[in-house]
Amino acid sequence: MRSIKIMVALMLLGLSCTAEASAAPRKNRDYYEARGEVVWEVPGKKKVIALTFDDGPDPKDTPRILDLLKQHHARATFFVIGSKAGKHTDLLRREMEEGHEIANHTFTHHFFNNSFTAERIHNEIAKTQEVIYTVTGQRPTLFRPPGGMFDEAVLRIARQEGLKTIMWSWHQDTRDWSRPGVGYIVNKVLKNVHNGDIILLHDYVSGQSQTVKALEKILPELNNRGYEFVTVSELLSGAKNMVPSMK
């Protein structure tokens, strides 16, 4: 009889643990969006989109991209690498002076994995904050982890530095860093564009960039469709007034 009672108790304990496990929230995109901790896009009725450029500043491609943005009256957000920003201070200042937003993309662009201690994560983010502040006199408020890789520790440290974590619209990952072809980049943006998109591009890639040529087609076409190019912070600031659109 005693053994039967023990077996029943163990079964009940197992059921209890299973119920608790199933009740625990899955920490996926829905979880982080609901908590307002990570942003992928800001859907709405307004025809606004945010172009974002990672991995610069780069002395070859960043000036060409800035020229195109100026030509088409477009503002963008540059997620800069701290070590590069410290070397190309003129480009960082130009981005700011021409009305673009400068955001944090870590100091060395190493992907955050299990080998990263909290101290190392903090140094990657904080050093970049200091570089940008020293050059521009402004501290970024936005952060994007390299490769989009983050966990609770990364988010917590970013918050401690006063940063909001920004990803990109999944349907707007142009993969321009892999040089898939100008036509691929153009079609990825134009065929999938929705109000409030955050579009992922790069102002530095390894090898011959295709991003500039793609932008020569993307910018005028989106202008013709009535889209306004805003910074990510401008997109976020208008979120309260935006009514979700059907996608």
N, C-alpha and C positions, 0 to 999 in steps of 0.2 A: 504493500500500500504506500509505504514511504517513497519507494522508487517511482511509483506512478505520479505522486504529487510533485516530485522533483522534475520529472519529465514535463508535466503540465506547466510548471513554473517557468522552465526553460523555453518552452514553446511560446508562452505569453510574453516573455522577455524579448524573444526574437521578433515577434509580431510588433511589439512596441518600438524596437529599434528600427524595423523596416518602415513603420509609419512615420517616425521622426525623420528618417533619411529622405522619404518621399516628400515630406512637408518642407524640407530645407530648400531654399530658392536655388535655382540653377543660375550660376553667374555667367550668363550669356549676354548678348547685345540687349535683349529686352530688359534684363535686370539692371544693367548700367544706365540705359536710357531712362528708365522709370525713376531712377535715383538722381538723374541729372548729372551724373559723374563723367560721362563720355558722350560726345556728340558725333554723329555720323552725317547728319543732314538736318535741315530745318524746313520741311515742306510747308507750302502756303500758297495763297492766291497771287501774291506779288511775283512778277517776273524778274526775280533776282537770283543770281548764282554767285558762288565764291570760287574763284580760281586760286589754287594753292600750289606753291612751288617748293619742293624739298631739295636739300643737300647742297645748296649754295652757301655763300655767293661764289660764283665762278667767273674769272676774268674774261672767258671766251663767250659763254652763252648768256650770263645774266645781263650784260649791257644790251644785247640784241633783244632779249625778252622785254626789258624795260622800254626800249624804243618802240616795240610793237604795242605794248600796253598804253603808252603815252599817245600813240597815233590813234588808238581806238577808244580813248577816254575810259580806260578800264583800270580799276584798282584791284589789287590782289594781295594775298598774304604769303609771305616768304618764311618758311620754316628753315631757319639757318643753322648750320653746324658751327659751334663756337670756335673751334680751331681755325676754320676758314674765315669766319667773320673777323677774327683778330688780325688776319693777314690781309684782308681786302676791305679795309675800313672805308675806303672811298665808295665802294659799291653799297655797303651797308647804309652809309649816309644818303646816298642817292635814292635808295629804296624809300627811306623815310621822307626825304624832301619831296619826292614825287607822289606822296600820299598813300603809299602802300603800308601794309602792316607787317611788322617783323615779329616772328614767333620763335620759340625755342624747340630745337631738334637735337638736343644733347651736344656735348663737346666733341666727341670722337665718332659718333654714329655706330657704336657697337650695339648689337641687339641685346636687349635685356633678357638674360636667361638665368637659370638656377645658380650659375657661378657668380652672379652679381650680388654683393652685399648691399645692405641699405646705405652704408657709407659711400660706396662707389656710385650707386644710383644718384645719391644726393650730389656728389661732386660733379657728375656729368651734367646735371641740370643747373646747379648753382653757378658753376664756372661760366656756363653759357649766358646766364642771366647777367653776370658781372661784366662780361665782354660787351654785350649789347648795350648795357647801361653806360659803360665807360665811353663808348663810341657815339651813342645817340642821345644820352641823357634820359632815356625812357626804359622802363622795365617791361618786358613782354608779359602778357596775361594769358597767353595760349601756349600749349605744349603738344607736340606730336612725338610719340616714341618711335624710334627707328623700326621699320618693318611692321609697324602697328602692333608690336608685342608689348603687352603690359600685364601686370597682375595687381593685387591689392597693395603691395608695397610701393610699386611705381606710382599708382594713383595717389596714395597717401602722401608721398614725398612731393609730388607735383602740387598737391593742394597746399602743403606746408610752404611752398615757394610762391603761393598765390596764383597758381596756374590752373587753367581748365584744359582737360585733355580732349584733343580734337582728332578725329579720324577722317574718313572720307566716305562719300556715297559708294556703296559696293558696286553699283552699276556705272560708276565713273572712275574706276581704276584703269587708267589708260595703259598701264605697263610701259610707258614711254622709256623707262630706264633700260628695258630689254631691247629697245630699238625694233619694234615689231613691224615697222613700216609706217610711213606718213599717213597713208590711207586708213590703216587700222586705227591709229590714234584719232584721226578726224572723225571717222564713223562711230567710234566708241562714244565720243562726246555728243555728236549731233543727233545720233539715232536714239540716245537714251536720256537726253536732257529733260529735267523736270525743275519746276520752281523750287528754290531752296537747296539745290544740289551743292555739294562741296566736291570739287573736281581735283583729282590728284594728278599733278604734273611734276616735272623736275627741271631745275635750272642748272643741274649738273648730271651728266651720265658718263659712264666709261665708254670712250669711243666717240664716234661722230653722232652728235645729237640729231634727232628727227623732230624734236619738240618745236623748234622755231618755225620750221616749214609747216608743221601742222597748225600752229597758232595763226599763221598767215591766212589759213582757210577758216579756222574755227571762229576767230574774233569777228570778222565782218559778217559771217553768216548769223551768229547769235545776235549781233547788233540788229541785223535785218529782221530777226524774229521778235525784236522788242525786248531783249533781255538786258538788264543792267548788271554790271560787274561790281560787286561790293567786297569788302574785306569780310573775313569770318566774324570779327567782332560786330560789324554792322549787321551781318546776317543774324547774329544772336540777339542783338539789341532790338531788332524788329520782330523777334519771334512771338512776343506777347500779342502783337497786333495781327499776326498771321493766322488765317483760318486754314486748317489742313486741307490740302487738295487731294483729289482722287488720283491714284497712280495706276 
